[in-house]
Amino acid sequence: VTESRSDLEDLHLYATPREQRFRRFASLEFEGQLYMTPYDFIQAVTSDEPKCAKKWRSLSKQELNQILMETPPVWKGSSKLFRNLNEKGVISYTEYLFLLCILTKPHAGFRIAFNMFDTDGNEMVDKKEFLVLQEIFRKKNEKREKKGDEEKRAMLRLQLYGYHTSTNSVLKTEGEDLVPRSYWDTLRRSTSQALFSDLAERADDISSSLSDTTLLVHFFGKKGKAELNFEDFYRFMDNLQTEVLEIEFLSYSNGMNTISEEDFAHILLRYTNVENTSSYLENMRCRIPEEKGITFDEFRSFFQFLNNLEDFAIAMQMYNFASRSIGQDEFKRAVYVATGVKLSPHLVNTVFKIFDVDRDDQLSYKEFIGIMKDRLNRGFRGYKPIQRYTTFKSCVRKELYSR
C-alpha cells in the first residue's frame, strides 16, 4: 500500500526535525518501515527539498532481495558508490543518522568511530556489533518522543525502526542520561555500554527481526558473515565525504574545473542562520573584483578543515581571550597546527573577504566560528535558504564554456 503526503503531514507533529527530513526524502516502504534510496540520501544532504512530492513506494520481498543482490562488496567501494547505486539501494533511518555523523567528522575521528563499534577489540567489526547502532539511536529516540497519541507514536516508530512498540534495550540505561547533545555523542557514550550488556545473547534476535539493507550487505556480505576491517571502514567514510562534496561542487561548476568565489560563498552560507547574507555577498564582490575561481582540491581541503572545526575553535579562542583578532597568516598557521590541513593563500583570502564584514582584514571568533558551526549541521539549526545570485563575469564565463 502506498502512503500519501497527507498521512506524512499528520505524523510530522510527532517527529523531530531529523525524522521529518528523513520522512520527507524517503521514497521506499517495506513491511511498514520507510527507507531512503542512495539517491534520496544524496538529495537530503545537498538539496533544500525533494525535487518532487513523493509517495512511498512499497517494495515486495522479491524486489528488495534483487536490490540487495546487486549491492557491491565493500572492497569495490568508490567515491561514486551512491551515485552508481542511485535508486537501487535501501537505507534505514538509523543508517541515515550514522551517515550524517560521518559527513561532519575529521579523518582522525574515523578510528574513534571504528573502535566504538569494535566492542570485542579484535580490530574487526562484524554485523552483530554494527547493529548496536540500531539500539543506541532507537533508545535516544524513545527518550525524546513527544507525548500524545500513542497510536500515532507507534506508527512513527514502525516507519523509522520497523517495530510497533518499545522493545527491551541491549543497553543498561537505568538512571543514565541518554539524550546528549548530538548523535555522535550518543554513539561515543553508548557503544561502550554494550560491553556490559546482554548484546551477545540478543544479537541473533536483533538481526533476525531486521531486514537487511544496502549498507549491511555492502559491509558484511550477502550472508552477513563477513567482517569489516579499519582500512575498508576508513575508505568508505572518506569516499562518502568526497562524493557529497563532489556533488555540491559539480552543481555549481557546470562542468568546469573551478567554481566562482561567489558560488563558494553561497555554499558556505547556505545552511546558516546569517540574517543578512546579501552584505556578505556584496562585501566579497567588492573586494574580489577579478574572479580566479576555487578548485575542487581547495574546496575539499576547506571542508576537511571544517570537520576539524572544534580543534581550530580552541586556537581561535586563545586569540579571542587575548582580545586579538586574527589575520590571514595567523589563520592559515592556526588551521595547519590545529587540523593538519593546508589551505591555499587564495582560499584563505577568499574566506576573509567573505566573513570580514567590517573590512579590517582581521577575522574575529564571532565573524567566523559561529557561522561555520551552523554550516556543519547541514540544515538542522534553523536552515534558511538564500537566493542565488550570479556575477556578470561568472555568467559570461559559463556561457563561453557552453559554446
Helices and strands as residue ranges (DSSP letters): H 5-12, H 17-25, E 28-30, E 33-35, H 38-46, E 57-58, H 61-69, G 74-76, H 81-85, H 93-103, H 108-117, E 124-125, H 127-130, H 132-144, H 150-161, H 183-190, G 191-196, H 199-209, H 214-220, E 228-229, H 230-253, E 258-259, H 261-269, H 277-287, E 294-295, H 296-306, H 309-321, H 328-339, H 345-355, H 365-376, H 392-402
